[in-house]
Amino acid sequence: MQISKNSPGCILESIISSSEKKPKLVLVTGIKGTGKTRWCMDLVEHAHARGLKLHGLISPPIFENDYKVGIDLMDLHTGERRHLAHRAGASGGDLRTINWHMLPDALEWGNAILASINSCDLFILDEVGPLEFEHGVGLTTGLEILDSRKNFPAVVVIRPSLLGKARKRWPWFQLVNIPAKVSE
């Protein structure tokens, strides 16, 4: 079995190595449906196995009959989850994107978690997107953490369409591109 240099385990090793050249910011990208959140969840498993202190947020999908109907927000330090979004067209959610209605209480909760982070072995944020970059809403405290270049490594999911903005904002990042799945 060949292990990709972009696998969660390999990236984790490069992040926690004693090398002076270890990355401080890893951006994980890939087109919709490539498994960016699954990749982050695998990274969390590797980090827990190493006994690392994790902080941040992951947005696991909610599926019904193989159809993504919602998104949760999970605190990596406590494991607590809150419902973050549901498909556009369903009731509720003041903050809307083309496909999703975001729940402001969950975003407020997520930003409070992010604001409380002072130190950790690894920070993970899944994801920063158009809400944060283009509209200044959403999980904006995550952007503040990255902008401040805190003294801990960070892994952040970002859409390919926002890589240009990310490059201008954080030119020091290392990129992990999750390839599209090849159909059998």
Secondary structure, 3 states (H helix, E strand, C coil): CCCCCCCHHHHHHHHHCCCCCCCCEEEEECCCCCCHHHHHHHHHHHHHHCCCCEEEEECCEEEECCEEEEEEEEECCCCCEEEEEEECCCCCCCEECCCEEECHHHHHHHHHHHHCCCCCCEEEEEEECHHHHHHCCCCHHHHHHHHHCCCCCEEEEECHHHHHHHHHHCCCCEEEECCCCCCC
